[in-house]
C-alpha cells in the first residue's frame, strides 16, 4: 500500500496546493523536511547505541535513583491531571 503524502505545514503552501488541486487536478507534494537523510540515519544509529552503553555504565544504585525520579515525575503528573 502506498504511503499517503504529507501535507505542507505552512498555511500558504497548503492553500496553494488546494487551489492547484481544484483547478489543475494535481497538487504539488512537498516532502523536504530540511534534514539530510544521511545525518538523520547517523544520529539515530548513535542514539540507539548510546542508551545501551549508558545502561551498562550505570551502577544498580544509579539506575534505581533514575527510576525513582521518573516514577515520582509520572506520579506528580497523574496527580495534576486528576
C-alpha positions in Angstrom: 0.0 0.0 0.0 1.4 3.4 -1.0 2.1 5.9 1.7 -0.1 9.0 1.7 2.0 12.1 1.1 2.3 14.6 3.9 0.6 18.0 3.5 2.8 21.1 3.9 2.7 22.7 7.4 2.9 26.2 6.0 -0.6 27.6 5.6 0.2 29.5 2.4 1.7 26.4 0.7 -1.3 24.4 1.8 -3.6 27.0 0.3 -1.6 26.9 -2.9 -1.9 23.2 -3.1 -5.7 23.3 -2.5 -6.1 25.8 -5.3 -3.9 23.8 -7.7 -5.8 20.6 -6.9 -9.1 22.3 -7.5 -8.0 23.9 -10.8 -5.5 21.6 -12.3 -6.2 18.3 -10.5 -2.7 17.5 -9.3 -1.2 19.2 -6.2 2.5 19.8 -5.6 3.9 17.5 -3.0 6.5 18.8 -0.6 8.4 16.2 1.3 11.6 18.1 2.1 11.8 18.5 5.9 15.1 20.3 5.7 17.2 17.4 7.1 19.9 15.4 5.4 18.8 11.8 5.4 22.3 10.6 5.9 22.8 12.8 9.0 19.4 11.6 10.4 20.5 7.9 9.9 23.8 8.5 11.7 22.1 10.4 14.6 19.6 7.6 15.0 22.3 5.0 15.0 24.3 6.8 17.7 21.2 7.3 19.8 20.3 3.6 19.7 23.8 2.7 20.8 24.1 5.4 23.4 21.3 4.3 25.6 22.6 0.7 25.8 26.1 2.0 26.6 24.8 4.3 29.3 22.8 1.5 30.9 25.9 -0.7 31.1 27.9 2.0 32.7 25.5 2.8 35.5 25.6 1.1 38.8 22.5 -0.6 40.2 22.1 2.2 42.7 22.3 4.9 40.0 19.7 3.0 37.9 17.4 2.8 40.9 17.7 6.5 41.6 16.9 7.4 38.0 13.9 5.0 38.1 12.6 6.6 41.3 12.9 10.1 39.9 11.0 9.0 36.8 8.3 7.4 38.9 7.9 10.5 41.1 7.6 12.7 38.0 4.9 10.4 36.4 3.0 10.2 39.7 3.1 14.0 40.1 1.8 14.4 36.5 -1.0 12.0 37.1 -2.0 13.8 40.3 -2.1 17.1 38.5 -4.4 15.7 35.8 -7.0 14.3 38.1 
